[in-house]
């Protein structure tokens, strides 16, 4: 094993599972990540074949790996007949806590309805891996900032509306305002005001604060696809996540 310990390998043993992973045909990290899990991980250089095998249940889950997003994500949308891909990123913080942050894409999560879908599907995902599901709905300011800026006001009203809807349906949600520093400690799921701020949260936590991004599962298709960043040093943790999700789906 390289970065992945024997204990973790036993916990995320891929026995009886097949995990497909995209490879750009050049980098070593994809092959090294595969080697940590043996023959259960299959490397693909053809994005069409990877998505086809996922769709036809020839593999139990797929990981983008370091394959180009422009090569694989449009094919994923086309095959599963969705207009857009809803992704949530799972972080492991330095204290060991796992959290979900969404939206991830800059064009995602711009309406209350879209954020509601991301929040409820995040709860389903967290429950499937046995993690708590308290939801922090963020806005562009504190509640007492209402009146300072129309754009900020809208994010606050949207957040309050979303919290009301979620709590009425039995979810555990609260308005976290703009206080990300509190939300990452108090909650398990963070819903950003929109896709731009969600992407900034991702970049801040991962690239600046050192939180480990395990991967970004797509939550609006009925198969397991974990999007990954080509900037990662290793995909072993993303493979482990895919195994965990696939194991709990069976």
MIMI-690352 format. One record per residue (C-alpha): residue in three letters; chain; y, z, x. Coordinates in steps of 0.02 Angstrom, whole numbers, plus 50000, padded with zeros to 5 digits. Layout:
! residues N
ALA/A/Y/Z/X
...
//
This chain:
! residues 250
UNK/A/50000/50000/50000
UNK/A/50179/49970/50057
UNK/A/50314/50052/49949
UNK/A/50189/50095/49814
UNK/A/50090/50255/49840
UNK/A/49904/50271/49808
UNK/A/49941/50401/49673
UNK/A/50055/50281/49580
UNK/A/49930/50140/49599
UNK/A/49798/50249/49515
UNK/A/49921/50291/49374
UNK/A/49965/50108/49349
UNK/A/49793/50037/49387
UNK/A/49792/49856/49326
UNK/A/49604/49859/49289
UNK/A/49559/49736/49150
UNK/A/49737/49666/49149
UNK/A/49811/49505/49215
UNK/A/49994/49505/49264
UNK/A/50083/49342/49303
UNK/A/50229/49341/49425
UNK/A/50351/49201/49467
UNK/A/50375/49149/49648
UNK/A/50503/49032/49725
UNK/A/50373/48976/49852
UNK/A/50473/49043/49999
UNK/A/50498/49231/50004
UNK/A/50373/49356/50073
UNK/A/50417/49498/49954
UNK/A/50329/49421/49804
UNK/A/50166/49400/49899
UNK/A/50177/49575/49974
UNK/A/50209/49648/49801
UNK/A/50057/49557/49733
UNK/A/49948/49623/49874
UNK/A/49982/49803/49820
UNK/A/49889/49768/49657
UNK/A/49755/49646/49713
UNK/A/49684/49505/49609
UNK/A/49754/49573/49445
UNK/A/49922/49496/49489
UNK/A/49929/49306/49484
UNK/A/50074/49216/49570
UNK/A/50148/49061/49487
UNK/A/50265/48932/49562
UNK/A/50272/48831/49399
UNK/A/50382/48915/49267
UNK/A/50308/48809/49127
UNK/A/50132/48865/49171
UNK/A/50183/49048/49182
UNK/A/50264/49047/49009
UNK/A/50122/48944/48934
UNK/A/49991/49067/48997
UNK/A/50092/49213/48928
UNK/A/50109/49129/48759
UNK/A/49923/49087/48751
UNK/A/49869/49264/48804
UNK/A/49792/49204/48966
UNK/A/49892/49342/49050
UNK/A/49940/49512/48978
UNK/A/50119/49514/49043
UNK/A/50237/49409/49148
UNK/A/50369/49454/49277
UNK/A/50507/49335/49331
UNK/A/50492/49389/49513
UNK/A/50607/49284/49623
UNK/A/50590/49126/49519
UNK/A/50757/49049/49469
UNK/A/50822/49113/49302
UNK/A/50879/48937/49257
UNK/A/50699/48878/49279
UNK/A/50612/49011/49176
UNK/A/50727/49089/49046
UNK/A/50766/48929/48947
UNK/A/50580/48893/48942
UNK/A/50547/49069/48878
UNK/A/50675/49047/48737
UNK/A/50605/48877/48690
UNK/A/50424/48934/48687
UNK/A/50456/49091/48585
UNK/A/50585/49005/48474
UNK/A/50728/49128/48498
UNK/A/50912/49081/48513
UNK/A/50945/49213/48644
UNK/A/50848/49337/48748
UNK/A/50881/49521/48715
UNK/A/50852/49618/48876
UNK/A/50864/49802/48916
UNK/A/50857/49869/49093
UNK/A/50752/50021/49139
UNK/A/50826/50126/49279
UNK/A/50750/50264/49382
UNK/A/50893/50378/49433
UNK/A/50895/50471/49598
UNK/A/50841/50631/49508
UNK/A/50686/50541/49444
UNK/A/50746/50521/49265
UNK/A/50709/50356/49176
UNK/A/50843/50282/49063
UNK/A/50872/50118/48972
UNK/A/51039/50029/48976
UNK/A/51086/49884/48862
UNK/A/51153/49755/48838
UNK/A/51124/49674/49008
UNK/A/51182/49495/48984
UNK/A/51368/49462/48970
UNK/A/51342/49365/48808
UNK/A/51240/49502/48723
UNK/A/51285/49652/48615
UNK/A/51454/49598/48547
UNK/A/51427/49653/48367
UNK/A/51369/49813/48284
UNK/A/51217/49719/48220
UNK/A/51169/49660/48394
UNK/A/51190/49833/48468
UNK/A/51088/49908/48326
UNK/A/50945/49789/48366
UNK/A/50954/49832/48552
UNK/A/50958/50019/48514
UNK/A/50811/50020/48394
UNK/A/50705/49906/48503
UNK/A/50746/50016/48653
UNK/A/50680/50165/48556
UNK/A/50518/50072/48521
UNK/A/50502/50027/48705
UNK/A/50534/50205/48764
UNK/A/50412/50277/48638
UNK/A/50279/50155/48698
UNK/A/50286/50230/48873
UNK/A/50307/50410/48817
UNK/A/50491/50434/48860
UNK/A/50623/50524/48756
UNK/A/50741/50421/48648
UNK/A/50912/50503/48630
UNK/A/51041/50364/48611
UNK/A/51216/50369/48686
UNK/A/51328/50240/48601
UNK/A/51476/50206/48714
UNK/A/51650/50142/48676
UNK/A/51804/50090/48775
UNK/A/51891/50257/48759
UNK/A/51885/50433/48688
UNK/A/51902/50458/48502
UNK/A/52077/50530/48522
UNK/A/52130/50368/48611
UNK/A/52134/50278/48442
UNK/A/52302/50193/48422
UNK/A/52332/50156/48606
UNK/A/52256/49981/48608
UNK/A/52182/49874/48467
UNK/A/52038/49813/48575
UNK/A/51991/49990/48624
UNK/A/52008/50046/48443
UNK/A/51880/49916/48390
UNK/A/51751/49978/48516
UNK/A/51774/50157/48453
UNK/A/51759/50110/48269
UNK/A/51607/50002/48307
UNK/A/51525/50144/48404
UNK/A/51557/50269/48264
UNK/A/51487/50148/48136
UNK/A/51331/50116/48240
UNK/A/51301/50303/48265
UNK/A/51317/50331/48078
UNK/A/51190/50193/48040
UNK/A/51066/50253/48171
UNK/A/51074/50435/48120
UNK/A/51055/50390/47936
UNK/A/50892/50302/47982
UNK/A/50825/50453/48077
UNK/A/50870/50404/48255
UNK/A/50949/50530/48375
UNK/A/51115/50449/48418
UNK/A/51290/50509/48464
UNK/A/51458/50436/48515
UNK/A/51467/50454/48704
UNK/A/51645/50384/48710
UNK/A/51684/50310/48882
UNK/A/51600/50452/48977
UNK/A/51458/50364/49066
UNK/A/51446/50507/49192
UNK/A/51393/50622/49049
UNK/A/51286/50496/48956
UNK/A/51165/50466/49100
UNK/A/51126/50652/49101
UNK/A/51129/50685/48913
UNK/A/51042/50531/48844
UNK/A/50890/50420/48872
UNK/A/50961/50257/48804
UNK/A/51138/50196/48841
UNK/A/51215/50064/48728
UNK/A/51371/49988/48807
UNK/A/51518/49925/48703
UNK/A/51479/49742/48745
UNK/A/51387/49630/48867
UNK/A/51524/49630/48999
UNK/A/51534/49819/49011
UNK/A/51344/49829/49001
UNK/A/51329/49713/49150
UNK/A/51457/49815/49245
UNK/A/51359/49975/49206
UNK/A/51202/49891/49273
UNK/A/51289/49836/49433
UNK/A/51374/50004/49458
UNK/A/51215/50107/49435
UNK/A/51104/49991/49535
UNK/A/51208/49916/49674
UNK/A/51334/50058/49702
UNK/A/51248/50218/49645
UNK/A/51074/50173/49707
UNK/A/50981/50190/49541
UNK/A/50820/50090/49550
UNK/A/50812/49949/49423
UNK/A/50628/49935/49376
UNK/A/50658/49778/49275
UNK/A/50731/49713/49113
UNK/A/50599/49688/48976
UNK/A/50640/49559/48843
UNK/A/50631/49653/48677
UNK/A/50644/49513/48549
UNK/A/50480/49422/48585
UNK/A/50304/49480/48544
UNK/A/50240/49466/48723
UNK/A/50284/49567/48877
UNK/A/50407/49480/48993
UNK/A/50501/49581/49124
UNK/A/50655/49499/49196
UNK/A/50694/49546/49376
UNK/A/50832/49522/49503
UNK/A/50802/49410/49653
UNK/A/50902/49539/49753
UNK/A/50760/49667/49741
UNK/A/50670/49709/49903
UNK/A/50502/49727/49814
UNK/A/50430/49695/49641
UNK/A/50298/49831/49648
UNK/A/50392/49944/49528
UNK/A/50419/49798/49408
UNK/A/50234/49758/49412
UNK/A/50197/49942/49375
UNK/A/50316/49934/49227
UNK/A/50231/49777/49159
UNK/A/50061/49859/49178
UNK/A/50120/50014/49085
UNK/A/50191/49910/48942
UNK/A/50036/49799/48933
UNK/A/49919/49948/48937
UNK/A/50009/50033/48794
UNK/A/50013/49873/48691
UNK/A/49823/49855/48694
//
